[in-house]
């Protein structure tokens, strides 16, 4: 689009750093055998990685960049026409609901998998009849 495949733009570079942190997180989780130790080490790396999130968001305002500033989240008046803004906001809300539902199901499965040998999981698996 801009006639080059890569520019050292602030947003692109901070996104690249986030990609490396994400790949490092995956590698760290797979490198450690003990799941509890891997979870702790991954949590530390994830907390360190969250520092990059505000840098990505505000990089457009802090540095001269190719990317435009926010179009939807401006406090005064969004620069998107209402015929596009309303469906966009509806789909964002729908996706957030879907994401929350899938995330809760995944967390439940992870907890059950993590504690599969615990007594409360066996009782839960037996069901209400106790069979």
N, CA, C and O atoms as a Tinker XYZ file with bonds, in Angstrom:
   524  protein
     1  N      0.815000   -1.188000    0.000000    73     2
     2  CA     0.000000    0.000000    0.000000    64     1     3
     3  C      0.863000    1.258000    0.000000    63     2     4     5
     4  O      0.557000    2.218000   -0.707000    81     3
     5  N      1.924000    1.261000    0.776000    73     3     6
     6  CA     2.786000    2.424000    0.832000    64     5     7
     7  C      4.042000    2.235000   -0.013000    63     6     8     9
     8  O      4.970000    3.040000    0.067000    81     7
     9  N      4.079000    1.180000   -0.820000    73     7    10
    10  CA     5.195000    0.948000   -1.705000    64     9    11
    11  C      6.372000    0.223000   -1.069000    63    10    12    13
    12  O      7.453000    0.169000   -1.655000    81    11
    13  N      6.182000   -0.326000    0.103000    73    11    14
    14  CA     7.250000   -1.059000    0.774000    64    13    15
    15  C      6.651000   -2.165000    1.615000    63    14    16    17
    16  O      5.509000   -2.056000    2.061000    81    15
    17  N      7.405000   -3.229000    1.837000    73    15    18
    18  CA     6.878000   -4.360000    2.595000    64    17    19
    19  C      7.065000   -4.176000    4.088000    63    18    20    21
    20  O      6.356000   -4.799000    4.877000    81    19
    21  N      7.998000   -3.340000    4.491000    73    19    22
    22  CA     8.193000   -3.091000    5.926000    64    21    23
    23  C      8.765000   -1.704000    6.120000    63    22    24    25
    24  O      9.675000   -1.289000    5.402000    81    23
    25  N      8.232000   -0.994000    7.087000    73    23    26
    26  CA     8.790000    0.278000    7.525000    64    25    27
    27  C      8.914000    0.201000    9.044000    63    26    28    29
    28  O      8.133000   -0.486000    9.704000    81    27
    29  N      9.873000    0.890000    9.579000    73    27    30
    30  CA    10.067000    0.871000   11.023000    64    29    31
    31  C      9.136000    1.888000   11.677000    63    30    32    33
    32  O      9.566000    2.794000   12.392000    81    31
    33  N      7.865000    1.707000   11.411000    73    31    34
    34  CA     6.822000    2.535000   11.993000    64    33    35
    35  C      6.657000    2.149000   13.464000    63    34    36    37
    36  O      6.863000    0.992000   13.829000    81    35
    37  N      6.291000    3.103000   14.298000    73    35    38
    38  CA     6.185000    2.850000   15.731000    64    37    39
    39  C      5.158000    1.768000   16.042000    63    38    40    41
    40  O      5.424000    0.877000   16.849000    81    39
    41  N      3.996000    1.836000   15.416000    73    39    42
    42  CA     2.966000    0.846000   15.702000    64    41    43
    43  C      3.369000   -0.535000   15.174000    63    42    44    45
    44  O      3.188000   -1.537000   15.865000    81    43
    45  N      3.903000   -0.591000   13.976000    73    43    46
    46  CA     4.317000   -1.873000   13.416000    64    45    47
    47  C      5.431000   -2.512000   14.238000    63    46    48    49
    48  O      5.420000   -3.720000   14.471000    81    47
    49  N      6.378000   -1.714000   14.671000    73    47    50
    50  CA     7.492000   -2.248000   15.448000    64    49    51
    51  C      7.029000   -2.728000   16.812000    63    50    52    53
    52  O      7.471000   -3.779000   17.275000    81    51
    53  N      6.150000   -1.983000   17.463000    73    51    54
    54  CA     5.648000   -2.436000   18.761000    64    53    55
    55  C      4.769000   -3.673000   18.612000    63    54    56    57
    56  O      4.744000   -4.516000   19.509000    81    55
    57  N      4.055000   -3.798000   17.510000    73    55    58
    58  CA     3.300000   -5.025000   17.239000    64    57    59
    59  C      4.243000   -6.201000   16.999000    63    58    60    61
    60  O      3.951000   -7.322000   17.417000    81    59
    61  N      5.365000   -5.959000   16.335000    73    59    62
    62  CA     6.359000   -7.008000   16.125000    64    61    63
    63  C      6.926000   -7.484000   17.460000    63    62    64    65
    64  O      7.117000   -8.682000   17.667000    81    63
    65  N      7.192000   -6.554000   18.353000    73    63    66
    66  CA     7.664000   -6.918000   19.696000    64    65    67
    67  C      6.607000   -7.754000   20.415000    63    66    68    69
    68  O      6.942000   -8.726000   21.091000    81    67
    69  N      5.343000   -7.387000   20.275000    73    67    70
    70  CA     4.269000   -8.162000   20.884000    64    69    71
    71  C      4.203000   -9.571000   20.293000    63    70    72    73
    72  O      3.964000  -10.535000   21.019000    81    71
    73  N      4.412000   -9.695000   18.987000    73    71    74
    74  CA     4.445000  -11.013000   18.355000    64    73    75
    75  C      5.576000  -11.859000   18.933000    63    74    76    77
    76  O      5.376000  -13.039000   19.223000    81    75
    77  N      6.760000  -11.273000   19.103000    73    75    78
    78  CA     7.882000  -12.010000   19.681000    64    77    79
    79  C      7.586000  -12.419000   21.126000    63    78    80    81
    80  O      7.943000  -13.521000   21.544000    81    79
    81  N      6.943000  -11.548000   21.880000    73    79    82
    82  CA     6.559000  -11.904000   23.255000    64    81    83
    83  C      5.562000  -13.057000   23.256000    63    82    84    85
    84  O      5.652000  -13.958000   24.089000    81    83
    85  N      4.620000  -13.029000   22.331000    73    83    86
    86  CA     3.631000  -14.100000   22.231000    64    85    87
    87  C      4.297000  -15.425000   21.851000    63    86    88    89
    88  O      3.998000  -16.459000   22.448000    81    87
    89  N      5.180000  -15.401000   20.879000    73    87    90
    90  CA     5.897000  -16.612000   20.498000    64    89    91
    91  C      6.793000  -17.103000   21.634000    63    90    92    93
    92  O      6.926000  -18.310000   21.840000    81    91
    93  N      7.403000  -16.183000   22.367000    73    91    94
    94  CA     8.202000  -16.551000   23.529000    64    93    95
    95  C      7.362000  -17.189000   24.617000    63    94    96    97
    96  O      7.809000  -18.123000   25.282000    81    95
    97  N      6.148000  -16.691000   24.804000    73    95    98
    98  CA     5.231000  -17.264000   25.786000    64    97    99
    99  C      4.884000  -18.707000   25.410000    63    98   100   101
   100  O      4.902000  -19.596000   26.262000    81    99
   101  N      4.573000  -18.933000   24.147000    73    99   102
   102  CA     4.244000  -20.287000   23.683000    64   101   103
   103  C      5.446000  -21.206000   23.851000    63   102   104   105
   104  O      5.297000  -22.338000   24.312000    81   103
   105  N      6.639000  -20.732000   23.481000    73   103   106
   106  CA     7.842000  -21.552000   23.617000    64   105   107
   107  C      8.135000  -21.849000   25.080000    63   106   108   109
   108  O      8.535000  -22.964000   25.414000    81   107
   109  N      7.944000  -20.875000   25.949000    73   107   110
   110  CA     8.187000  -21.073000   27.382000    64   109   111
   111  C      7.219000  -22.095000   27.962000    63   110   112   113
   112  O      7.621000  -22.941000   28.761000    81   111
   113  N      5.955000  -22.029000   27.573000    73   111   114
   114  CA     4.970000  -22.995000   28.060000    64   113   115
   115  C      5.306000  -24.413000   27.623000    63   114   116   117
   116  O      5.105000  -25.361000   28.382000    81   115
   117  N      5.812000  -24.564000   26.413000    73   115   118
   118  CA     6.137000  -25.895000   25.903000    64   117   119
   119  C      7.502000  -26.389000   26.353000    63   118   120   121
   120  O      7.771000  -27.587000   26.266000    81   119
   121  N      8.374000  -25.505000   26.831000    73   119   122
   122  CA     9.725000  -25.905000   27.226000    64   121   123
   123  C      9.781000  -26.470000   28.637000    63   122   124   125
   124  O     10.703000  -27.220000   28.958000    81   123
   125  N      8.830000  -26.133000   29.476000    73   123   126
   126  CA     8.857000  -26.560000   30.876000    64   125   127
   127  C      7.881000  -27.713000   31.057000    63   126   128   129
   128  O      6.712000  -27.616000   30.682000    81   127
   129  N      8.368000  -28.799000   31.634000    73   127   130
   130  CA     7.556000  -30.012000   31.803000    64   129   131
   131  C      6.456000  -29.829000   32.848000    63   130   132   133
   132  O      5.299000  -30.170000   32.604000    81   131
   133  N      6.821000  -29.290000   34.008000    73   131   134
   134  CA     5.852000  -29.123000   35.100000    64   133   135
   135  C      4.880000  -28.001000   34.735000    63   134   136   137
   136  O      5.291000  -26.862000   34.509000    81   135
   137  N      3.599000  -28.330000   34.679000    73   135   138
   138  CA     2.595000  -27.347000   34.227000    64   137   139
   139  C      2.458000  -26.176000   35.180000    63   138   140   141
   140  O      2.225000  -25.048000   34.747000    81   139
   141  N      2.600000  -26.429000   36.477000    73   139   142
   142  CA     2.477000  -25.331000   37.450000    64   141   143
   143  C      3.635000  -24.346000   37.327000    63   142   144   145
   144  O      3.427000  -23.134000   37.378000    81   143
   145  N      4.835000  -24.851000   37.167000    73   143   146
   146  CA     6.006000  -23.982000   36.990000    64   145   147
   147  C      5.898000  -23.241000   35.657000    63   146   148   149
   148  O      6.214000  -22.054000   35.573000    81   147
   149  N      5.450000  -23.944000   34.621000    73   147   150
   150  CA     5.274000  -23.302000   33.314000    64   149   151
   151  C      4.218000  -22.201000   33.379000    63   150   152   153
   152  O      4.361000  -21.154000   32.749000    81   151
   153  N      3.160000  -22.448000   34.146000    73   151   154
   154  CA     2.106000  -21.439000   34.278000    64   153   155
   155  C      2.628000  -20.194000   34.988000    63   154   156   157
   156  O      2.297000  -19.071000   34.605000    81   155
   157  N      3.437000  -20.392000   36.013000    73   155   158
   158  CA     4.003000  -19.237000   36.725000    64   157   159
   159  C      4.960000  -18.451000   35.839000    63   158   160   161
   160  O      4.899000  -17.223000   35.778000    81   159
   161  N      5.841000  -19.167000   35.155000    73   159   162
   162  CA     6.802000  -18.483000   34.281000    64   161   163
   163  C      6.074000  -17.764000   33.146000    63   162   164   165
   164  O      6.434000  -16.646000   32.778000    81   163
   165  N      5.054000  -18.410000   32.599000    73   163   166
   166  CA     4.272000  -17.775000   31.544000    64   165   167
   167  C      3.520000  -16.550000   32.042000    63   166   168   169
   168  O      3.379000  -15.559000   31.326000    81   167
   169  N      3.040000  -16.629000   33.277000    73   167   170
   170  CA     2.330000  -15.481000   33.848000    64   169   171
   171  C      3.259000  -14.282000   34.008000    63   170   172   173
   172  O      2.865000  -13.143000   33.757000    81   171
   173  N      4.488000  -14.547000   34.425000    73   171   174
   174  CA     5.459000  -13.449000   34.568000    64   173   175
   175  C      5.730000  -12.815000   33.202000    63   174   176   177
   176  O      5.760000  -11.590000   33.079000    81   175
   177  N      5.926000  -13.644000   32.180000    73   175   178
   178  CA     6.165000  -13.119000   30.834000    64   177   179
   179  C      4.942000  -12.366000   30.307000    63   178   180   181
   180  O      5.084000  -11.351000   29.625000    81   179
   181  N      3.749000  -12.858000   30.619000    73   179   182
   182  CA     2.530000  -12.177000   30.174000    64   181   183
   183  C      2.383000  -10.812000   30.844000    63   182   184   185
   184  O      1.973000   -9.848000   30.197000    81   183
   185  N      2.712000  -10.720000   32.125000    73   183   186
   186  CA     2.638000   -9.430000   32.821000    64   185   187
   187  C      3.650000   -8.452000   32.217000    63   186   188   189
   188  O      3.349000   -7.273000   32.030000    81   187
   189  N      4.835000   -8.948000   31.919000    73   187   190
   190  CA     5.837000   -8.092000   31.270000    64   189   191
   191  C      5.339000   -7.647000   29.893000    63   190   192   193
   192  O      5.562000   -6.506000   29.488000    81   191
   193  N      4.668000   -8.546000   29.182000    73   191   194
   194  CA     4.156000   -8.219000   27.859000    64   193   195
   195  C      3.036000   -7.203000   27.859000    63   194   196   197
   196  O      2.839000   -6.501000   26.867000    81   195
   197  N      2.292000   -7.111000   28.964000    73   195   198
   198  CA     1.200000   -6.136000   29.014000    64   197   199
   199  C      1.707000   -4.697000   29.003000    63   198   200   201
   200  O      0.950000   -3.775000   28.695000    81   199
   201  N      2.966000   -4.501000   29.333000    73   199   202
   202  CA     3.542000   -3.155000   29.266000    64   201   203
   203  C      3.522000   -2.645000   27.826000    63   202   204   205
   204  O      3.431000   -1.440000   27.592000    81   203
   205  N      3.606000   -3.557000   26.872000    73   203   206
   206  CA     3.649000   -3.186000   25.462000    64   205   207
   207  C      2.290000   -2.734000   24.922000    63   206   208   209
   208  O      2.236000   -2.025000   23.917000    81   207
   209  N      1.206000   -3.127000   25.564000    73   207   210
   210  CA    -0.140000   -2.800000   25.064000    64   209   211
   211  C     -0.383000   -1.283000   25.004000    63   210   212   213
   212  O     -0.798000   -0.787000   23.956000    81   211
   213  N     -0.141000   -0.528000   26.087000    73   211   214
   214  CA    -0.338000    0.926000   25.961000    64   213   215
   215  C      0.623000    1.576000   24.963000    63   214   216   217
   216  O      0.286000    2.579000   24.333000    81   215
   217  N      1.807000    1.006000   24.823000    73   215   218
   218  CA     2.760000    1.545000   23.846000    64   217   219
   219  C      2.188000    1.393000   22.442000    63   218   220   221
   220  O      2.288000    2.310000   21.627000    81   219
   221  N      1.591000    0.240000   22.159000    73   219   222
   222  CA     0.979000    0.025000   20.841000    64   221   223
   223  C     -0.164000    1.014000   20.629000    63   222   224   225
   224  O     -0.284000    1.623000   19.566000    81   223
   225  N     -0.994000    1.164000   21.643000    73   223   226
   226  CA    -2.170000    2.023000   21.501000    64   225   227
   227  C     -1.791000    3.487000   21.294000    63   226   228   229
   228  O     -2.330000    4.150000   20.407000    81   227
   229  N     -0.878000    3.986000   22.096000    73   227   230
   230  CA    -0.553000    5.408000   22.047000    64   229   231
   231  C      0.590000    5.744000   21.091000    63   230   232   233
   232  O      0.961000    6.912000   20.974000    81   231
   233  N      1.150000    4.756000   20.411000    73   231   234
   234  CA     2.265000    5.027000   19.508000    64   233   235
   235  C      1.875000    5.988000   18.391000    63   234   236   237
   236  O      2.711000    6.749000   17.903000    81   235
   237  N      0.616000    5.955000   17.990000    73   235   238
   238  CA     0.142000    6.853000   16.935000    64   237   239
   239  C      0.169000    8.305000   17.410000    63   238   240   241
   240  O      0.434000    9.214000   16.624000    81   239
   241  N     -0.102000    8.516000   18.684000    73   239   242
   242  CA    -0.121000    9.881000   19.214000    64   241   243
   243  C      1.267000   10.354000   19.621000    63   242   244   245
   244  O      1.577000   11.539000   19.500000    81   243
   245  N      2.100000    9.447000   20.100000    73   243   246
   246  CA     3.411000    9.835000   20.620000    64   245   247
   247  C      4.425000   10.121000   19.529000    63   246   248   249
   248  O      5.242000   11.031000   19.672000    81   247
   249  N      4.390000    9.352000   18.424000    73   247   250
   250  CA     5.399000    9.473000   17.387000    64   249   251
   251  C      4.742000    9.767000   16.048000    63   250   252   253
   252  O      3.561000    9.485000   15.849000    81   251
   253  N      5.506000   10.326000   15.149000    73   251   254
   254  CA     5.022000   10.534000   13.793000    64   253   255
   255  C      4.945000    9.163000   13.120000    63   254   256   257
   256  O      5.951000    8.462000   13.009000    81   255
   257  N      3.761000    8.792000   12.679000    73   255   258
   258  CA     3.532000    7.434000   12.218000    64   257   259
   259  C      2.679000    7.427000   10.960000    63   258   260   261
   260  O      2.056000    8.431000   10.613000    81   259
   261  N      2.656000    6.297000   10.287000    73   259   262
   262  CA     1.840000    6.135000    9.089000    64   261   263
   263  C      0.368000    5.913000    9.417000    63   262   264   265
   264  O     -0.502000    6.157000    8.580000    81   263
   265  N      0.090000    5.453000   10.624000    73   263   266
   266  CA    -1.271000    5.094000   10.992000    64   265   267
   267  C     -2.054000    6.308000   11.471000    63   266   268   269
   268  O     -1.500000    7.236000   12.061000    81   267
   269  N     -3.336000    6.278000   11.208000    73   267   270
   270  CA    -4.194000    7.374000   11.640000    64   269   271
   271  C     -4.574000    7.194000   13.101000    63   270   272   273
   272  O     -4.449000    6.100000   13.652000    81   271
   273  N     -5.027000    8.246000   13.712000    73   271   274
   274  CA    -5.488000    8.188000   15.100000    64   273   275
   275  C     -6.852000    7.483000   15.144000    63   274   276   277
   276  O     -7.381000    7.071000   14.112000    81   275
   277  N     -7.400000    7.354000   16.335000    73   275   278
   278  CA    -8.647000    6.623000   16.526000    64   277   279
   279  C     -9.781000    7.237000   15.716000    63   278   280   281
   280  O     -9.904000    8.459000   15.626000    81   279
   281  N    -10.606000    6.377000   15.127000    73   279   282
   282  CA   -11.762000    6.829000   14.352000    64   281   283
   283  C    -13.062000    6.606000   15.106000    63   282   284   285
   284  O    -14.007000    7.380000   14.956000    81   283
   285  N    -13.120000    5.559000   15.910000    73   283   286
   286  CA   -14.360000    5.190000   16.590000    64   285   287
   287  C    -14.406000    5.736000   18.006000    63   286   288   289
   288  O    -15.446000    6.228000   18.444000    81   287
   289  N    -13.300000    5.658000   18.725000    73   287   290
   290  CA   -13.315000    5.964000   20.155000    64   289   291
   291  C    -13.031000    7.424000   20.486000    63   290   292   293
   292  O    -12.692000    7.738000   21.628000    81   291
   293  N    -13.160000    8.309000   19.528000    73   291   294
   294  CA   -13.002000    9.724000   19.832000    64   293   295
   295  C    -14.151000   10.158000   20.735000    63   294   296   297
   296  O    -15.292000    9.742000   20.534000    81   295
   297  N    -13.856000   10.985000   21.718000    73   295   298
   298  CA   -14.881000   11.402000   22.674000    64   297   299
   299  C    -15.899000   12.363000   22.052000    63   298   300   301
   300  O    -17.081000   12.313000   22.392000    81   299
   301  N    -15.459000   13.221000   21.160000    73   299   302
   302  CA   -16.367000   14.215000   20.600000    64   301   303
   303  C    -17.326000   13.580000   19.601000    63   302   304   305
   304  O    -18.468000   13.270000   19.943000    81   303
   305  N    -16.870000   13.387000   18.380000    73   303   306
   306  CA   -17.709000   12.828000   17.332000    64   305   307
   307  C    -16.883000   11.860000   16.505000    63   306   308   309
   308  O    -15.843000   12.238000   15.967000    81   307
   309  N    -17.333000   10.613000   16.397000    73   307   310
   310  CA   -16.581000    9.658000   15.577000    64   309   311
   311  C    -16.541000   10.104000   14.127000    63   310   312   313
   312  O    -17.478000   10.734000   13.636000    81   311
   313  N    -15.456000    9.778000   13.445000    73   311   314
   314  CA   -15.320000   10.179000   12.043000    64   313   315
   315  C    -15.863000    9.117000   11.093000    63   314   316   317
   316  O    -15.665000    9.208000    9.881000    81   315
   317  N    -16.543000    8.115000   11.635000    73   315   318
   318  CA   -17.176000    7.085000   10.804000    64   317   319
   319  C    -18.657000    7.433000   10.669000    63   318   320   321
   320  O    -19.289000    7.843000   11.643000    81   319
   321  N    -19.203000    7.274000    9.487000    73   319   322
   322  CA   -20.613000    7.565000    9.237000    64   321   323
   323  C    -21.483000    6.606000   10.053000    63   322   324   325
   324  O    -21.129000    5.437000   10.206000    81   323
   325  N    -22.621000    7.085000   10.581000    73   323   326
   326  CA   -23.478000    6.232000   11.418000    64   325   327
   327  C    -23.960000    4.942000   10.739000    63   326   328   329
   328  O    -24.206000    3.945000   11.417000    81   327
   329  N    -24.095000    4.958000    9.412000    73   327   330
   330  CA   -24.524000    3.729000    8.736000    64   329   331
   331  C    -23.460000    2.633000    8.831000    63   330   332   333
   332  O    -23.777000    1.454000    8.677000    81   331
   333  N    -22.219000    3.005000    9.079000    73   331   334
   334  CA   -21.156000    2.018000    9.286000    64   333   335
   335  C    -20.847000    1.839000   10.766000    63   334   336   337
   336  O    -20.465000    0.749000   11.192000    81   335
   337  N    -21.009000    2.904000   11.557000    73   335   338
   338  CA   -20.656000    2.863000   12.968000    64   337   339
   339  C    -21.590000    1.953000   13.766000    63   338   340   341
   340  O    -21.126000    1.171000   14.596000    81   339
   341  N    -22.890000    2.045000   13.527000    73   339   342
   342  CA   -23.847000    1.248000   14.299000    64   341   343
   343  C    -23.654000   -0.252000   14.078000    63   342   344   345
   344  O    -23.575000   -0.989000   15.060000    81   343
   345  N    -23.574000   -0.741000   12.832000    73   343   346
   346  CA   -23.293000   -2.176000   12.670000    64   345   347
   347  C    -21.938000   -2.595000   13.249000    63   346   348   349
   348  O    -21.796000   -3.700000   13.773000    81   347
   349  N    -20.953000   -1.713000   13.152000    73   347   350
   350  CA   -19.648000   -2.022000   13.721000    64   349   351
   351  C    -19.745000   -2.216000   15.229000    63   350   352   353
   352  O    -19.201000   -3.182000   15.765000    81   351
   353  N    -20.428000   -1.313000   15.914000    73   351   354
   354  CA   -20.571000   -1.416000   17.362000    64   353   355
   355  C    -21.396000   -2.632000   17.763000    63   354   356   357
   356  O    -21.097000   -3.276000   18.769000    81   355
   357  N    -22.439000   -2.957000   16.985000    73   355   358
   358  CA   -23.244000   -4.154000   17.268000    64   357   359
   359  C    -22.385000   -5.409000   17.138000    63   358   360   361
   360  O    -22.454000   -6.300000   17.984000    81   359
   361  N    -21.581000   -5.481000   16.088000    73   359   362
   362  CA   -20.739000   -6.656000   15.889000    64   361   363
   363  C    -19.618000   -6.740000   16.924000    63   362   364   365
   364  O    -19.224000   -7.838000   17.317000    81   363
   365  N    -19.109000   -5.611000   17.360000    73   363   366
   366  CA   -18.107000   -5.619000   18.429000    64   365   367
   367  C    -18.725000   -6.180000   19.704000    63   366   368   369
   368  O    -18.111000   -7.006000   20.379000    81   367
   369  N    -19.933000   -5.736000   20.039000    73   367   370
   370  CA   -20.612000   -6.249000   21.232000    64   369   371
   371  C    -20.914000   -7.739000   21.098000    63   370   372   373
   372  O    -20.743000   -8.493000   22.055000    81   371
   373  N    -21.361000   -8.168000   19.920000    73   371   374
   374  CA   -21.649000   -9.587000   19.701000    64   373   375
   375  C    -20.379000  -10.417000   19.817000    63   374   376   377
   376  O    -20.393000  -11.488000   20.424000    81   375
   377  N    -19.286000   -9.938000   19.244000    73   375   378
   378  CA   -18.041000  -10.679000   19.337000    64   377   379
   379  C    -17.544000  -10.752000   20.769000    63   378   380   381
   380  O    -17.021000  -11.784000   21.188000    81   379
   381  N    -17.696000   -9.677000   21.525000    73   379   382
   382  CA   -17.267000   -9.693000   22.926000    64   381   383
   383  C    -18.067000  -10.708000   23.737000    63   382   384   385
   384  O    -17.509000  -11.401000   24.589000    81   383
   385  N    -19.368000  -10.799000   23.477000    73   383   386
   386  CA   -20.199000  -11.805000   24.168000    64   385   387
   387  C    -19.765000  -13.214000   23.783000    63   386   388   389
   388  O    -19.645000  -14.086000   24.644000    81   387
   389  N    -19.531000  -13.437000   22.503000    73   387   390
   390  CA   -19.064000  -14.743000   22.040000    64   389   391
   391  C    -17.711000  -15.084000   22.660000    63   390   392   393
   392  O    -17.502000  -16.201000   23.132000    81   391
   393  N    -16.802000  -14.124000   22.655000    73   391   394
   394  CA   -15.478000  -14.344000   23.225000    64   393   395
   395  C    -15.565000  -14.687000   24.706000    63   394   396   397
   396  O    -14.882000  -15.599000   25.170000    81   395
   397  N    -16.402000  -13.963000   25.457000    73   395   398
   398  CA   -16.552000  -14.237000   26.885000    64   397   399
   399  C    -17.097000  -15.641000   27.117000    63   398   400   401
   400  O    -16.626000  -16.343000   28.012000    81   399
   401  N    -18.078000  -16.059000   26.329000    73   399   402
   402  CA   -18.652000  -17.398000   26.492000    64   401   403
   403  C    -17.619000  -18.480000   26.186000    63   402   404   405
   404  O    -17.492000  -19.444000   26.941000    81   403
   405  N    -16.890000  -18.332000   25.098000    73   403   406
   406  CA   -15.878000  -19.329000   24.733000    64   405   407
   407  C    -14.733000  -19.330000   25.737000    63   406   408   409
   408  O    -14.214000  -20.391000   26.085000    81   407
   409  N    -14.338000  -18.156000   26.203000    73   407   410
   410  CA   -13.274000  -18.068000   27.194000    64   409   411
   411  C    -13.669000  -18.781000   28.488000    63   410   412   413
   412  O    -12.868000  -19.528000   29.049000    81   411
   413  N    -14.888000  -18.557000   28.962000    73   411   414
   414  CA   -15.336000  -19.216000   30.190000    64   413   415
   415  C    -15.399000  -20.733000   30.022000    63   414   416   417
   416  O    -15.048000  -21.470000   30.943000    81   415
   417  N    -15.844000  -21.206000   28.858000    73   415   418
   418  CA   -15.856000  -22.647000   28.615000    64   417   419
   419  C    -14.432000  -23.207000   28.596000    63   418   420   421
   420  O    -14.175000  -24.276000   29.148000    81   419
   421  N    -13.525000  -22.491000   27.969000    73   419   422
   422  CA   -12.138000  -22.949000   27.887000    64   421   423
   423  C    -11.478000  -22.949000   29.255000    63   422   424   425
   424  O    -10.740000  -23.879000   29.582000    81   423
   425  N    -11.730000  -21.926000   30.059000    73   423   426
   426  CA   -11.158000  -21.869000   31.405000    64   425   427
   427  C    -11.697000  -23.013000   32.248000    63   426   428   429
   428  O    -10.950000  -23.628000   33.009000    81   427
   429  N    -12.976000  -23.303000   32.120000    73   427   430
   430  CA   -13.573000  -24.427000   32.855000    64   429   431
   431  C    -12.913000  -25.740000   32.461000    63   430   432   433
   432  O    -12.589000  -26.553000   33.326000    81   431
   433  N    -12.711000  -25.954000   31.174000    73   431   434
   434  CA   -12.045000  -27.181000   30.704000    64   433   435
   435  C    -10.610000  -27.257000   31.209000    63   434   436   437
   436  O    -10.146000  -28.331000   31.593000    81   435
   437  N     -9.899000  -26.125000   31.213000    73   435   438
   438  CA    -8.520000  -26.115000   31.706000    64   437   439
   439  C     -8.465000  -26.446000   33.189000    63   438   440   441
   440  O     -7.597000  -27.203000   33.621000    81   439
   441  N     -9.380000  -25.890000   33.971000    73   439   442
   442  CA    -9.408000  -26.174000   35.407000    64   441   443
   443  C     -9.697000  -27.644000   35.650000    63   442   444   445
   444  O     -9.040000  -28.281000   36.474000    81   443
   445  N    -10.679000  -28.188000   34.937000    73   443   446
   446  CA   -11.005000  -29.602000   35.099000    64   445   447
   447  C     -9.838000  -30.494000   34.652000    63   446   448   449
   448  O     -9.560000  -31.506000   35.294000    81   447
   449  N     -9.168000  -30.137000   33.580000    73   447   450
   450  CA    -8.015000  -30.908000   33.113000    64   449   451
   451  C     -6.863000  -30.810000   34.095000    63   450   452   453
   452  O     -6.179000  -31.799000   34.358000    81   451
   453  N     -6.646000  -29.619000   34.639000    73   451   454
   454  CA    -5.536000  -29.384000   35.555000    64   453   455
   455  C     -5.717000  -30.164000   36.854000    63   454   456   457
   456  O     -4.754000  -30.716000   37.387000    81   455
   457  N     -6.944000  -30.212000   37.363000    73   455   458
   458  CA    -7.245000  -30.898000   38.627000    64   457   459
   459  C     -8.001000  -32.201000   38.402000    63   458   460   461
   460  O     -8.840000  -32.573000   39.223000    81   459
   461  N     -7.722000  -32.893000   37.318000    73   459   462
   462  CA    -8.501000  -34.078000   36.968000    64   461   463
   463  C     -8.426000  -35.191000   38.004000    63   462   464   465
   464  O     -9.328000  -36.026000   38.066000    81   463
   465  N     -7.390000  -35.226000   38.808000    73   463   466
   466  CA    -7.270000  -36.270000   39.817000    64   465   467
   467  C     -7.812000  -35.854000   41.180000    63   466   468   469
   468  O     -7.756000  -36.638000   42.126000    81   467
   469  N     -8.326000  -34.655000   41.296000    73   467   470
   470  CA    -8.859000  -34.179000   42.568000    64   469   471
   471  C    -10.222000  -34.815000   42.836000    63   470   472   473
   472  O    -10.935000  -35.209000   41.913000    81   471
   473  N    -10.561000  -34.903000   44.111000    73   471   474
   474  CA   -11.825000  -35.553000   44.487000    64   473   475
   475  C    -13.043000  -34.770000   44.006000    63   474   476   477
   476  O    -14.054000  -35.364000   43.629000    81   475
   477  N    -12.953000  -33.448000   44.017000    73   475   478
   478  CA   -14.118000  -32.658000   43.606000    64   477   479
   479  C    -14.419000  -32.843000   42.122000    63   478   480   481
   480  O    -15.575000  -32.740000   41.711000    81   479
   481  N    -13.396000  -33.115000   41.313000    73   479   482
   482  CA   -13.621000  -33.346000   39.886000    64   481   483
   483  C    -14.275000  -34.707000   39.685000    63   482   484   485
   484  O    -15.172000  -34.850000   38.855000    81   483
   485  N    -13.828000  -35.706000   40.446000    73   483   486
   486  CA   -14.449000  -37.033000   40.339000    64   485   487
   487  C    -15.907000  -36.985000   40.769000    63   486   488   489
   488  O    -16.755000  -37.625000   40.148000    81   487
   489  N    -16.208000  -36.236000   41.820000    73   487   490
   490  CA   -17.597000  -36.093000   42.260000    64   489   491
   491  C    -18.428000  -35.370000   41.206000    63   490   492   493
   492  O    -19.582000  -35.727000   40.970000    81   491
   493  N    -17.851000  -34.368000   40.582000    73   491   494
   494  CA   -18.543000  -33.639000   39.535000    64   493   495
   495  C    -18.801000  -34.538000   38.323000    63   494   496   497
   496  O    -19.852000  -34.448000   37.687000    81   495
   497  N    -17.828000  -35.408000   38.009000    73   495   498
   498  CA   -17.976000  -36.314000   36.861000    64   497   499
   499  C    -19.027000  -37.389000   37.116000    63   498   500   501
   500  O    -19.672000  -37.863000   36.180000    81   499
   501  N    -19.203000  -37.778000   38.390000    73   499   502
   502  CA   -20.221000  -38.788000   38.710000    64   501   503
   503  C    -21.630000  -38.270000   38.464000    63   502   504   505
   504  O    -22.531000  -39.043000   38.139000    81   503
   505  N    -21.819000  -36.984000   38.615000    73   503   506
   506  CA   -23.131000  -36.394000   38.365000    64   505   507
   507  C    -24.009000  -36.376000   39.614000    63   506   508   509
   508  O    -23.582000  -36.801000   40.687000    81   507
   509  N    -25.236000  -35.883000   39.466000    73   507   510
   510  CA   -26.124000  -35.736000   40.622000    64   509   511
   511  C    -26.626000  -37.077000   41.176000    63   510   512   513
   512  O    -26.987000  -37.150000   42.351000    81   511
   513  N    -26.657000  -38.123000   40.370000    73   511   514
   514  CA   -27.168000  -39.409000   40.846000    64   513   515
   515  C    -26.166000  -40.115000   41.729000    63   514   516   517
   516  O    -26.549000  -40.973000   42.525000    81   515
   517  N    -24.880000  -39.776000   41.611000    73   515   518
   518  CA   -23.848000  -40.407000   42.427000    64   517   519
   519  C    -23.448000  -41.763000   41.936000    63   518   520   521
   520  O    -22.801000  -42.513000   42.667000    81   519
   521  N    -23.818000  -42.114000   40.692000    73   519   522
   522  CA   -23.513000  -43.435000   40.156000    64   521   523
   523  C    -22.104000  -43.541000   39.667000    63   522   524
   524  O    -21.695000  -44.597000   39.186000    81   523
